[in-house]
Amino acid sequence: MARLVKFTEKGPYKLQIGEETYYLCQCGLSKKFPFCDGSHKRTRDEEEGKLYLYDENSRVEIRL
Protein backbone atom coordinates (compact mmCIF):
# COMPACT_ATOMS: atom_id res chain seq x y z
CA MET A 1 0.00 0.00 0.00
CA ALA A 2 1.40 3.42 -0.92
CA ARG A 3 0.88 6.38 1.36
CA LEU A 4 -0.14 9.27 -0.85
CA VAL A 5 -1.65 11.63 1.70
CA LYS A 6 0.41 13.56 4.23
CA PHE A 7 -1.23 14.98 7.33
CA THR A 8 0.13 17.75 9.53
CA GLU A 9 0.09 15.51 12.60
CA LYS A 10 1.54 12.03 12.82
CA GLY A 11 -0.45 9.30 14.46
CA PRO A 12 -4.17 8.69 14.70
CA TYR A 13 -6.88 11.34 14.81
CA LYS A 14 -8.67 11.37 18.18
CA LEU A 15 -12.43 11.61 17.76
CA GLN A 16 -14.57 12.21 20.84
CA ILE A 17 -18.31 11.52 20.48
CA GLY A 18 -20.05 12.01 23.78
CA GLU A 19 -18.41 9.66 26.26
CA GLU A 20 -16.86 7.50 23.52
CA THR A 21 -13.32 8.03 22.17
CA TYR A 22 -12.25 6.68 18.78
CA TYR A 23 -8.87 6.84 17.09
CA LEU A 24 -9.02 7.11 13.30
CA CYS A 25 -6.19 5.94 11.05
CA GLN A 26 -4.34 8.70 9.20
CA CYS A 27 -1.51 6.58 7.82
CA GLY A 28 -3.59 4.23 5.65
CA LEU A 29 -1.83 1.12 6.95
CA SER A 30 -4.34 -0.05 9.57
CA LYS A 31 -5.87 -3.49 9.15
CA LYS A 32 -8.88 -2.14 11.09
CA PHE A 33 -9.31 0.92 8.82
CA PRO A 34 -10.82 3.44 9.38
CA PHE A 35 -9.81 2.78 12.99
CA CYS A 36 -6.22 2.88 14.21
CA ASP A 37 -4.44 -0.38 15.08
CA GLY A 38 -1.00 1.13 15.81
CA SER A 39 0.41 0.55 12.33
CA HIS A 40 1.45 4.21 12.13
CA LYS A 41 4.41 3.38 14.36
CA ARG A 42 6.08 1.96 11.24
CA THR A 43 6.06 5.45 9.70
CA ARG A 44 7.84 7.34 12.50
CA ASP A 45 11.15 7.68 10.67
CA GLU A 46 9.74 8.64 7.26
CA GLU A 47 11.39 11.66 5.70
CA GLU A 48 9.18 14.62 4.76
CA GLY A 49 8.39 14.88 1.04
CA LYS A 50 9.13 11.23 0.23
CA LEU A 51 6.72 8.47 -0.79
CA TYR A 52 6.98 4.97 0.67
CA LEU A 53 5.46 1.65 -0.33
CA TYR A 54 4.66 -0.79 2.50
CA ASP A 55 3.95 -4.50 2.54
CA GLU A 56 3.53 -6.84 5.50
CA ASN A 57 7.22 -6.86 6.46
CA SER A 58 9.06 -4.03 4.76
CA ARG A 59 9.07 -0.52 3.36
CA VAL A 60 10.53 0.79 0.09
CA GLU A 61 11.12 4.43 -0.83
CA ILE A 62 9.54 5.32 -4.18
CA ARG A 63 11.67 7.63 -6.28
CA LEU A 64 9.65 10.12 -8.28
N, C-alpha and C positions, 0 to 999 in steps of 0.2 A: 504494500500500500504506500503510495506517495503522499507526502504531506504538502499540500499546495497552499494552504491558508496559514498565515502567521497572525497570531493574536498579540496584543500588547502585554498581556500577563501570561506567564507560564503556569501550567497546572490547570486543574479543573475549575469550572465556574460554579460558585456556590449559589444555589437558588433556595431561598427561604419562602415557603408557602405555608402561612399560618404557623403551626407548631412543627411542621415537617421541614427537614433540610435535605436537599438533593445536591449531588455534585455531578455536573454535566461535563462530558469529555470535550476538550478543545484541541486535542492532539490528533484525533482521528484514528488512534490505534486500539482503542478499547474493544474488547470482545463483548462488552455489555452495552455498547453504544445505543442510545445517546448518553448513558450513564458512565461515570468514571470507574475504572477498575485498577488504577494505579499504573497503567502502561506508560503514562507521560514521563515517568522516571527515566525511561530509556532515552528521552530527548534532552536531558539536562545539559549535555555538553555540545549540543548543536551550535554551529556558528551562524550568526545573523547573516541573512541574505543568501544562504545556501539551501539547496533542496536535497532531501534524503529519501531513499527508498528503503522500507523496512520489510523483512519477512519474519518468520517465527523466531529465528536465532541471530540475525545479523542486520547490519545497516550499511548501505552503500551511498556515497555522495554522488549525486547526479550532476554532471558538468554540463552547463548550458552554453 
